[in-house]
Amino acid sequence: MEKRGFVDLGFTTERIPVGTHTCLFYQEEALKNRIILQYVAAGIRNGEKVVCLMDSLTKEAILDWFRTEQVKTNGYDPERGLTVESTRAYFPAGSFLPEEMIERWREYTEVAMAEGFKLLRVTGEVNWLAKGIPGAERFVEYEQIINARLKGLPLLVLCQFDIKQVSGANLMDLLFTHPMVIANG
């Protein structure tokens, strides 16, 4: 997959450009997880490295879903292509620092390319924003920086927001920050 190609999100028939920074606003955890599982499956099928920063699904649960649903992988190994880390990856030292997180995304991308993957597909839950983590107030700034700094990388980003945990003001900022929005998930 070249940097300017189009990819399948897994839960829609539309293909989107590589480098797209998408936002998923959801209310129901079960529906959100189905969307995320389809997103992950599309990445594995496409020969992409998939990194999930989330607490609602473990790597074991995702791999079990692959087996139970007999998900087609086009010969790619989901065990090798999937990394699931806790949302703590956003603030490993206890504070959220946008510059450090952006550098981590660059590192994830470099490792994925070095391992022979076509693209890095990432998704992250951000419910931790409501937990008073120092630096969380800089999250919208971080989202704006992502659009500029990560655009040239072979990367696809899907942020996950539970609308019950996002204030109205932040919701508007997030809507304007993301080039693509998926709502009512």
C-alpha positions in Angstrom: 0.0 0.0 0.0 1.5 3.3 -1.0 1.1 6.4 1.2 -1.5 7.9 -1.1 -3.7 4.8 -1.5 -7.2 4.2 -0.2 -8.1 1.6 2.4 -11.1 -0.3 3.7 -12.3 0.7 7.2 -14.0 -2.7 7.5 -17.4 -1.3 8.6 -18.4 0.7 5.6 -18.2 0.1 1.8 -16.4 3.5 1.4 -12.6 3.5 1.0 -10.7 6.3 2.6 -7.3 7.8 1.9 -4.3 6.6 3.9 -3.4 9.2 6.5 -7.0 9.9 7.4 -7.6 10.8 11.0 -11.1 9.6 11.9 -13.2 10.0 15.0 -15.9 7.5 16.2 -18.5 9.0 18.6 -20.5 6.2 20.2 -23.0 5.6 23.0 -23.2 1.8 23.1 -20.1 -0.1 24.0 -21.2 -3.3 22.3 -21.9 -1.5 19.0 -18.5 0.4 19.3 -16.7 -2.9 19.9 -18.3 -4.5 16.8 -17.1 -1.5 14.7 -13.6 -1.7 16.2 -13.4 -5.5 15.5 -14.4 -4.9 11.9 -11.8 -2.1 11.6 -9.1 -4.4 13.1 -10.1 -7.3 10.8 -9.9 -5.1 7.7 -6.4 -4.1 8.7 -5.2 -7.6 9.2 -6.8 -8.6 5.9 -4.9 -5.8 4.2 -1.5 -6.9 5.6 -1.4 -3.9 8.0 0.0 -3.7 11.5 -2.9 -2.9 13.9 -2.3 -1.1 17.2 -5.1 -0.7 19.6 -4.8 1.4 22.7 -7.8 0.3 24.6 -9.1 -1.3 27.8 -12.5 -2.6 26.6 -11.0 -5.4 24.4 -7.9 -7.5 25.0 -5.7 -9.1 22.4 -7.0 -12.5 23.5 -10.6 -11.4 23.1 -9.9 -10.0 19.6 -8.1 -13.2 18.5 -10.9 -15.3 20.0 -13.4 -13.2 17.9 -11.3 -13.9 14.8 -11.5 -17.7 15.5 -15.1 -17.8 16.5 -16.3 -15.7 13.5 -13.9 -17.4 11.2 -12.7 -14.0 10.0 -10.9 -14.2 6.6 -7.3 -12.8 6.9 -6.1 -13.3 3.4 -3.2 -15.4 4.8 -2.0 -12.7 7.2 -1.4 -13.8 10.8 -3.6 -11.8 13.3 -1.4 -12.8 16.2 1.6 -11.2 14.5 -0.3 -8.2 13.1 -2.1 -7.1 16.2 -0.8 -5.2 19.2 -3.2 -4.3 22.0 -2.0 -2.0 24.8 -3.8 -0.4 27.7 -4.9 3.2 27.3 -2.1 3.9 29.9 0.1 4.2 26.8 -1.2 7.7 26.4 0.3 8.7 29.7 3.0 6.2 30.7 4.6 8.5 33.2 1.3 9.6 34.7 0.8 12.7 32.5 -0.4 13.1 28.9 2.2 15.0 26.8 1.1 15.5 23.1 4.7 15.6 21.8 5.6 12.3 23.4 2.5 10.6 22.1 3.1 11.8 18.6 6.6 10.5 18.8 5.3 7.1 19.9 3.0 7.0 16.8 6.1 7.7 14.6 8.0 4.9 16.4 5.0 2.5 16.0 5.0 3.4 12.3 8.7 2.9 11.8 8.6 -0.5 13.6 5.6 -1.6 11.5 7.4 -0.7 8.2 10.6 -2.4 9.4 8.6 -5.6 10.1 7.2 -5.6 6.5 3.7 -4.3 7.1 2.1 -2.2 4.4 0.6 0.4 6.8 0.0 1.1 10.5 -3.7 1.1 11.5 -4.3 2.5 14.9 -7.3 3.0 17.2 -7.5 4.4 20.7 -10.1 4.7 23.4 -9.9 8.1 25.1 -12.3 7.7 28.0 -9.3 8.4 30.3 -9.8 12.1 29.4 -12.6 12.2 32.1 -10.3 10.7 34.8 -8.4 13.9 35.6 -5.1 12.7 34.1 -2.6 15.6 34.1 -2.2 17.0 30.6 -5.6 15.8 29.5 -6.6 19.4 28.9 -4.1 19.4 26.0 -5.8 16.5 24.1 -7.6 18.7 21.5 -4.3 20.4 20.8 -2.8 16.9 20.3 -5.6 16.0 17.9 -4.9 19.2 15.9 -1.1 18.4 15.8 -1.8 14.8 14.6 -3.5 16.2 11.4 -0.3 18.1 10.5 2.5 15.9 11.7 1.3 12.4 10.9 -0.3 13.1 7.5 2.7 12.0 5.5 3.1 8.7 7.3 1.6 5.3 6.1 -0.9 5.5 8.9 -4.6 5.4 9.5 -6.1 6.7 12.8 -9.5 6.0 14.4 -10.1 7.8 17.8 -12.9 6.4 20.0 -15.0 8.8 22.1 -17.9 7.8 24.4 -20.2 10.9 24.0 -21.5 10.4 27.5 -18.0 11.3 28.8 -17.2 14.3 26.5 -18.3 17.8 27.4 -20.3 19.8 24.9 -17.4 22.3 24.3 -14.9 19.5 23.8 -17.3 17.6 21.5 -17.5 20.6 19.2 -13.7 21.0 19.2 -13.3 17.3 18.4 -15.8 17.5 15.6 -13.9 20.4 14.0 -10.5 18.7 14.6 -11.2 15.4 12.8 -11.4 15.4 9.0 -13.8 12.4 9.1 -16.4 11.7 11.8 -18.5 8.6 12.4 -21.4 9.1 14.8 -24.1 7.1 16.4 -21.9 4.1 16.8 
